[in-house]
Amino acid sequence: MIALTDIQNAMQRISKWIHVTPVFTSQMLDSLSCNRVFLKAENLQKSGSFKFRGAMNFMLSMPEQQRTLGAVTGSSGNHGQALACAGKLLGVDVTVVVPEDVSVAKLAAIEGYGAKIERCGRTSTERLNRAHEISQQSGKVFVPPFDHPWIMAGQGTIGLELIEQLGQIDAVLVPCGGCGLISGISVALKESLKNVRIYGVEPEQSNSTYLSFKAGHLVELKNINTIADGLRTAMPGKLTFPIVQRYVDDILLVSESEIKQTMIFLLERMKILVEPSGAVTVAALIFNKVPLQNKKVVAILSGGNVDLLALSSWIDEVKQGGIEFESKSS
Ligand SMILES: *Cc1c(COP(=O)(O)O)cnc(C)c1O
């Protein structure tokens, strides 16, 4: 468990390094969902996702002596970018183990922050094993993507920021991968506000948090097939899951088609570019998965790192489908 004070301390540590991300509103989104909706734009955070908060808090919490040895992780995506970005700002040596089939864009982003790259295998298990091996051989500190108190506390600073920006909130929608993000936000909000509800959102085709939440114990997925690459986690963490069980009200599911349509809605109507993992919360609102009306609801846009070639194919698909958004209230 982490406490509210851990998150408050994290905020003190990272506040001069992070962007206070804006909150956007849209009348169209309000009328589509029959709620007052606020979008927390962590797609505009440094490195392109909220993961920068956790990575920064981890680095700043490490004893000075460890920091000089450097940090290592295994990630093809936002955690690797965030750690590389934090390392560049703090002058810490970072190594990121990436899969052999990593996309050119992601590789360029990690390299752009000056991190060392090592290619290994294709699965996250292979990458993480190699990162642990490097850690043991070199003394570099292994930085996990979600299952660590410093990471959870860093992500939780979003909750404190929301209270500053919006005051009382009725509900928050949070994407779930390994559940570092939702555990941090849950502790920050449920320990600070009365009557706030927390909903996790997952793709139907990567629903390990949903299954674990309903079963009351960790359920590991074998087949994961979603475009939301930040949410392709086989199961929640050993440290994050008890927090989910204690604080989260429910887990909602969205389909692949709903995710794509929502990305294009956000881009076209609101000029906001989010990646699939960042669009699931708004998808839950637009496609009526959220059991609320006339409430003040925050949707976390968790990241904006999207492959533009993939995006253009999703735009073609959605436009050919001729999908129209209809307002519930009209
Ligand atoms: C990592 C990530 C998530 C999921 O965060 P967890 O802490 O693993 O639950 C959601 N969205 C984006 C964009 C991410 O990079």
Ligand as a Chemical Component Dictionary entry (heavy atoms), coordinates in Angstrom:
data_LIG
# 
_chem_comp.id                   LIG 
_chem_comp.type                 NON-POLYMER 
_chem_comp.pdbx_formal_charge   0 
_chem_comp.three_letter_code    LIG 
# 
loop_
_chem_comp_atom.comp_id 
_chem_comp_atom.atom_id 
_chem_comp_atom.alt_atom_id 
_chem_comp_atom.type_symbol 
_chem_comp_atom.charge 
_chem_comp_atom.model_Cartn_x 
_chem_comp_atom.model_Cartn_y 
_chem_comp_atom.model_Cartn_z 
_chem_comp_atom.pdbx_ordinal 
LIG C1 C1 C 0 1.387  2.403 -19.266 1  
LIG C2 C2 C 0 0.212  3.084 -19.841 2  
LIG C3 C3 C 0 -1.090 2.862 -19.340 3  
LIG C4 C4 C 0 -1.379 1.878 -18.225 4  
LIG O1 O1 O 0 -0.736 2.248 -17.029 5  
LIG P1 P1 P 0 -0.548 1.156 -15.864 6  
LIG O2 O2 O 0 0.113  1.884 -14.771 7  
LIG O3 O3 O 0 0.309  0.061 -16.442 8  
LIG O4 O4 O 0 -1.905 0.665 -15.537 9  
LIG C5 C5 C 0 -2.130 3.570 -19.885 10 
LIG N1 N1 N 0 -1.940 4.435 -20.901 11 
LIG C6 C6 C 0 -0.719 4.678 -21.415 12 
LIG C7 C7 C 0 -0.589 5.648 -22.521 13 
LIG C8 C8 C 0 0.400  4.005 -20.900 14 
LIG O5 O5 O 0 1.606  4.244 -21.422 15 
# 
loop_
_chem_comp_bond.comp_id 
_chem_comp_bond.atom_id_1 
_chem_comp_bond.atom_id_2 
_chem_comp_bond.value_order 
_chem_comp_bond.pdbx_ordinal 
LIG C1 C2 SING 1  
LIG C2 C3 SING 2  
LIG C2 C8 DOUB 3  
LIG C3 C4 SING 4  
LIG C3 C5 DOUB 5  
LIG C4 O1 SING 6  
LIG O1 P1 SING 7  
LIG P1 O2 DOUB 8  
LIG P1 O3 SING 9  
LIG P1 O4 SING 10 
LIG C5 N1 SING 11 
LIG N1 C6 DOUB 12 
LIG C6 C7 SING 13 
LIG C6 C8 SING 14 
LIG C8 O5 SING 15 
# 
